Amino acid sequence: MNNLLESIDQAVSLKEPAECNRAITECHYQLSQALRRITGPDAGANFHSWAVWGSKKAGVTIRQEDLDQAKDDAMRAGGISGLLVGGAVAKFLEQVTGRGFWYWVGSVTGPVCGAQVGKMLAIRSRRRAAELVLEGNKLVLNDIGRTTARFVELFSDHMDEVALKGFLETLNDPLLRRAFQAYGEAALTESEEQKHQACYFANCLAILFEHQKLQKYIEGAMPVVVRRCVTKRLLTFDIGARKLSVSQDIAGGLDSAFPPTLSELRSEELKQFLRKWSEDLGPTRRTAASDWTNLGQRMRYILDLFRFFHLDPDVVSAPSTP
C-alpha cells in the first residue's frame, strides 16, 4: 500500500499539468491491476480500469489538444450570430438615416466581429476547462484511489468476511461503502456470473460517488452557451482503438449485446439502481447525451458503457500516454 500511496502523493503534487495527468493515469492503472488481483483477473474491469481511460480523455483537454476544434466551432457560431446582429443593426440604421448601404456594412463587419469574439471566448473557456479538468483529475485519484490502496493492502493475501466488514465500517459514504462491499463479494464468490455482476455494480456505485463530486467541475468546464456543442463535437471516449461519442447511442456502433453474464441481472438492488437512470434495461435503449453537464444523461451513458465493455480486454490494458 505504501508504494501505491506514495505514487498517488507524487502524482497529484506534480506542477506541470500534462505530466501530472500522465502520472495520474499511470496510478489508476496500478490501482486497477492491484484491485484485479483481489477480485480475480476474470472479474472484468473495475473502477480504476475505467478511470485510466477517463484520465486519458482528461489529458486531451489538459494539453489543449481540442482547442483548434473548439475555436473553429466558436468562430462558426459567432459568425452566424454576428451576421444576425449586424443585419438587425443595419436595418435600424437604414430606418434612421434612409441609406441602404448599411446592409453591406452589417453583412461584412457582423460575421467578422462575431467570429473573432467567438474565437476569444473559446480560447478563454478551454483554458479554464483545462484547469478544472485537472482539478477533477486529481480529486478522483486522491479520493477513491486512497481507499482502493487501503483495500488492496488489507486483502492482498485473501479476502475475509470479518475483515471486510471492519473495513467497510471505516467508510462514511454509503455509496463508497456499498461499492467496496460489492468488490468484496466479487472476490468471495466462485460463480463467474455473480463475480461479474458484483464487480459491475461496484463500478456503477463508484462512478456515481465520483460524478456527484465532479459535477461542479464539469459545469465549470462547459459554459452554458456551448454545452450542447461541446457534448456533440468534442466529447469522444476511447477504448483501445475504438472511439465512441457520448452524443451517439452506444449500441448503435456495436455488433453484439451485453456480455452473457451481464445480460440477465439477478440482483434486485442492482436493477433498482439502474432504473433510477432509465426504466429500460435492454441493450438497445437510448444512451446518447445531448448535455454532458446533466448528471442523469452522464450516468445513463456511463452505466451502459460499463456494462457493454465490462469484459473487453482493451479496458484493462496498460495506458499509452503521449
C-alpha positions, 0 to 999 in steps of 0.5 A, spaced: 500 500 500 505 504 501 508 504 494 501 505 491 500 511 496 506 514 495 505 514 487 498 517 488 502 523 493 507 524 487 502 524 482 497 529 484 503 534 487 506 534 480 506 542 477 506 541 470 499 539 468 500 534 462 505 530 466 501 530 472 495 527 468 500 522 465 502 520 472 495 520 474 493 515 469 499 511 470 496 510 478 489 508 476 492 503 472 496 500 478 490 501 482 486 497 477 491 491 476 492 491 484 484 491 485 484 485 479 488 481 483 483 481 489 477 480 485 480 475 480 483 477 473 476 474 470 472 479 474 472 484 468 474 491 469 473 495 475 473 502 477 480 504 476 480 500 469 475 505 467 478 511 470 485 510 466 481 511 460 477 517 463 484 520 465 486 519 458 480 523 455 482 528 461 489 529 458 486 531 451 483 537 454 489 538 459 494 539 453 489 543 449 489 538 444 481 540 442 482 547 442 483 548 434 476 544 434 473 548 439 475 555 436 473 553 429 466 551 432 466 558 436 468 562 430 462 558 426 457 560 431 459 567 432 459 568 425 452 566 424 450 570 430 454 576 428 451 576 421 444 576 425 446 582 429 449 586 424 443 585 419 438 587 425 443 593 426 443 595 419 436 595 418 435 600 424 440 604 421 437 604 414 430 606 418 434 612 421 438 615 416 434 612 409 441 609 406 441 602 404 448 601 404 448 599 411 446 592 409 453 591 406 456 594 412 452 589 417 453 583 412 461 584 412 463 587 419 457 582 423 460 575 421 467 578 422 466 581 429 462 575 431 467 570 429 473 573 432 469 574 439 467 567 438 474 565 437 476 569 444 471 566 448 473 559 446 480 560 447 478 563 454 473 557 456 478 551 454 483 554 458 479 554 464 476 547 462 483 545 462 484 547 469 478 544 472 479 538 468 485 537 472 482 539 478 477 533 477 483 529 475 486 529 481 480 529 486 478 522 483 485 519 484 486 522 491 479 520 493 477 513 491 484 511 489 486 512 497 481 507 499 482 502 493 490 502 496 487 501 503 483 495 500 488 492 496 493 492 502 488 489 507 486 483 502 492 482 498 493 475 501 485 473 501 479 476 502 475 475 509 468 476 511 470 479 518 475 483 515 471 486 510 466 488 514 471 492 519 473 495 513 467 497 510 465 500 517 471 505 516 467 508 510 462 514 511 459 514 504 454 509 503 455 509 496 463 508 497 461 503 502 456 499 498 461 499 492 467 496 496 462 491 499 460 489 492 468 488 490 468 484 496 463 479 494 466 479 487 472 476 490 468 471 495 464 468 490 466 462 485 460 463 480 463 467 474 456 470 473 455 473 480 463 475 480 461 479 474 455 482 476 458 484 483 464 487 480 459 491 475 455 494 480 461 496 484 463 500 478 456 503 477 456 505 485 463 508 484 462 512 478 456 515 481 460 517 488 465 520 483 460 524 478 456 527 484 463 530 486 465 532 479 459 535 477 461 542 479 467 541 475 464 539 469 459 545 469 465 549 470 468 546 464 462 547 459 459 554 459 452 554 458 452 557 451 456 551 448 454 545 452 450 542 447 456 543 442 461 541 446 457 534 448 456 533 440 463 535 437 468 534 442 466 529 447 469 522 444 471 516 449 476 511 447 477 504 448 483 501 445 482 503 438 475 504 438 472 511 439 465 512 441 461 519 442 457 520 448 452 524 443 451 517 439 447 511 442 452 506 444 449 500 441 448 503 435 456 502 433 456 495 436 455 488 433 453 484 439 449 485 446 451 485 453 456 480 455 452 473 457 453 474 464 451 481 464 445 480 460 440 477 465 441 481 472 439 477 478 440 482 483 434 486 485 438 492 488 442 492 482 436 493 477 433 498 482 439 502 481 439 502 474 432 504 473 433 510 477 437 512 470 432 509 465 426 504 466 429 500 460 434 495 461 435 492 454 441 493 450 438 497 445 435 503 449 437 510 448 444 512 451 446 518 447 447 525 451 445 531 448 448 535 455 454 532 458 453 537 464 446 533 466 448 528 471 442 523 469 444 523 461 452 522 464 450 516 468 445 513 463 451 513 458 456 511 463 452 505 466 451 502 459 458 503 457 460 499 463 456 494 462 457 493 454 465 493 455 465 490 462 469 484 459 473 487 453 480 486 454 482 493 451 479 496 458 484 493 462 490 494 458 496 498 460 495 506 458 499 509 452 500 516 454 503 521 449 
